[in-house]
């Protein structure tokens, strides 16, 4: 009889936080794309560019969280990616503090918390 096959599944708490951060980034991005004349904290980025970057950051965080759910064994890579995208959105996006804070917390939790094991018998 062969041994158990173990796969790793990502934890739900950081996934939910990452999806919330991704949603906040998407809302921020669409707001910046639809309005003009918003005072951004970093003047080197225009409203349209900041909106596009925030939208891409939101999609990136959501996809990283979804991949972490399926591939929990590579949590260090996904956690670092989420932290970098959240920090990048704070700098190049609209400077939305809440989304970046929630995204950073989610990324750190992905790195720190151990994933769940999914055990099944081989056929």
Buried (B, 14 or more C-beta within 10 A) or exposed (E): EEEEEEBBBBBEEBBEBBBBBBBBBBBBBBBBBEEEEEEBEEEEBEBEBBBBBBBBBBBBBBBBBBBBBEBBBBBEBBBBBBBBBBBBBBEBBBBBEEBBBBBBBBBBBBBEBEBEEEEEEEE
